[in-house]
Amino acid sequence: MKITFYTALILLFISQIGFSQNIVPNGDFENYTSLPSALGQWGNCVDWGNASGGGSPDYCHVLGSFSAALPNNFFASVMPFSGLAIMGFAGMGPLGNNYREYPSIQLSSAMVIGNTYNVSFHITSGAADHYYGYSCNRLGVRFSTGPLTQVAGSPIGGIPQLEITGQVWSTSWLAVNFNFTADSTYNQITIGNFYNDDSTSYMSQIQVNSSSVAAYYFIDDVSVIEDPSASVNNLVLGKDLTVYPNPTSG
């Protein structure tokens, strides 16, 4: 009976690892109602929103057209990290307007208080042909119970639970990973810069035709997955666990 009991515990632990799922629906942006043909068509991407504000994230697709096409997008030349689609947003700018854009989505299930989650996504400034050539800091992830609301195009404010350290600029895809222990039953994730221009640092990275000071980013493969090791507490195989026959070749 002892070997059966402990084997069941081990199988339960393995099954929880195998069945941990991404609770960000359409986190790879592949599902759409129609292909994008212009900037600001975030609503074409299934489940994603813009925090009900004046900021308008940009849904971009390899099969899209005009300014929303890939790889030759309006803001930069870029291909998805995976699949055919990505989402773009203004992290800052143009300077002086305090303008922000926020991709936001409801999680498929609420977080469990005390459980740890791995939060990840990929981000890039684009490979070439940048319309804006600036980096900025303050890019973060904010979890909430219910959707956040942006007023016009202004920063939402508040303190994100997770924030990338330093300014972000990369012409290739960067992997961003956090571990986050839920302190509430959060069911919404919102990505962007939650601070105003005065609280954001920025720097010119390349020479561009546009005179606007602004930082623009693309994201792909947004994921929130419960850490299975945090779901099984104090799993200890007792010293009296016995396997027969001993020794064995099977």
Secondary structure in CASP SS format (residue, H / E / C, confidence):
PFRMAT SS
TARGET T0000
AUTHOR 0000-0000-0000
METHOD secondary structure of the structure
MODEL  1
M C 1.00
K H 1.00
I H 1.00
T H 1.00
F H 1.00
Y H 1.00
T H 1.00
A H 1.00
L H 1.00
I H 1.00
L H 1.00
L H 1.00
F H 1.00
I H 1.00
S H 1.00
Q H 1.00
I H 1.00
G H 1.00
F C 1.00
S C 1.00
Q C 1.00
N E 1.00
I C 1.00
V C 1.00
P C 1.00
N C 1.00
G C 1.00
D C 1.00
F C 1.00
E C 1.00
N C 1.00
Y E 1.00
T C 1.00
S C 1.00
L C 1.00
P C 1.00
S C 1.00
A C 1.00
L C 1.00
G C 1.00
Q C 1.00
W H 1.00
G H 1.00
N H 1.00
C E 1.00
V C 1.00
D C 1.00
W E 1.00
G E 1.00
N C 1.00
A C 1.00
S C 1.00
G C 1.00
G C 1.00
G C 1.00
S C 1.00
P C 1.00
D E 1.00
Y E 1.00
C E 1.00
H E 1.00
V C 1.00
L C 1.00
G C 1.00
S C 1.00
F H 1.00
S H 1.00
A H 1.00
A E 1.00
L C 1.00
P C 1.00
N E 1.00
N C 1.00
F C 1.00
F C 1.00
A C 1.00
S E 1.00
V C 1.00
M C 1.00
P C 1.00
F C 1.00
S C 1.00
G C 1.00
L C 1.00
A E 1.00
I E 1.00
M E 1.00
G E 1.00
F E 1.00
A E 1.00
G E 1.00
M E 1.00
G C 1.00
P C 1.00
L C 1.00
G C 1.00
N C 1.00
N C 1.00
Y C 1.00
R C 1.00
E C 1.00
Y C 1.00
P C 1.00
S E 1.00
I E 1.00
Q E 1.00
L C 1.00
S C 1.00
S C 1.00
A C 1.00
M C 1.00
V C 1.00
I C 1.00
G C 1.00
N C 1.00
T E 1.00
Y E 1.00
N E 1.00
V E 1.00
S E 1.00
F E 1.00
H E 1.00
I E 1.00
T E 1.00
S C 1.00
G C 1.00
A C 1.00
A E 1.00
D C 1.00
H C 1.00
Y C 1.00
Y C 1.00
G C 1.00
Y E 1.00
S E 1.00
C E 1.00
N C 1.00
R C 1.00
L E 1.00
G E 1.00
V E 1.00
R E 1.00
F E 1.00
S E 1.00
T C 1.00
G C 1.00
P C 1.00
L C 1.00
T C 1.00
Q C 1.00
V C 1.00
A C 1.00
G C 1.00
S C 1.00
P C 1.00
I C 1.00
G C 1.00
G C 1.00
I C 1.00
P C 1.00
Q C 1.00
L E 1.00
E E 1.00
I C 1.00
T C 1.00
G C 1.00
Q C 1.00
V E 1.00
W C 1.00
S C 1.00
T C 1.00
S C 1.00
W C 1.00
L E 1.00
A E 1.00
V E 1.00
N E 1.00
F E 1.00
N E 1.00
F E 1.00
T E 1.00
A C 1.00
D C 1.00
S C 1.00
T C 1.00
Y C 1.00
N C 1.00
Q E 1.00
I E 1.00
T E 1.00
I E 1.00
G E 1.00
N E 1.00
F C 1.00
Y C 1.00
N C 1.00
D H 1.00
D H 1.00
S H 1.00
T C 1.00
S C 1.00
Y E 1.00
M E 1.00
S E 1.00
Q C 1.00
I C 1.00
Q C 1.00
V C 1.00
N C 1.00
S C 1.00
S C 1.00
S C 1.00
V C 1.00
A C 1.00
A E 1.00
Y E 1.00
Y E 1.00
F E 1.00
I E 1.00
D E 1.00
D E 1.00
V E 1.00
S E 1.00
V E 1.00
I E 1.00
E E 1.00
D C 1.00
P H 1.00
S H 1.00
A H 1.00
S C 1.00
V C 1.00
N C 1.00
N C 1.00
L C 1.00
V C 1.00
L C 1.00
G C 1.00
K C 1.00
D C 1.00
L C 1.00
T C 1.00
V C 1.00
Y C 1.00
P C 1.00
N C 1.00
P C 1.00
T C 1.00
S C 1.00
G C 1.00
END
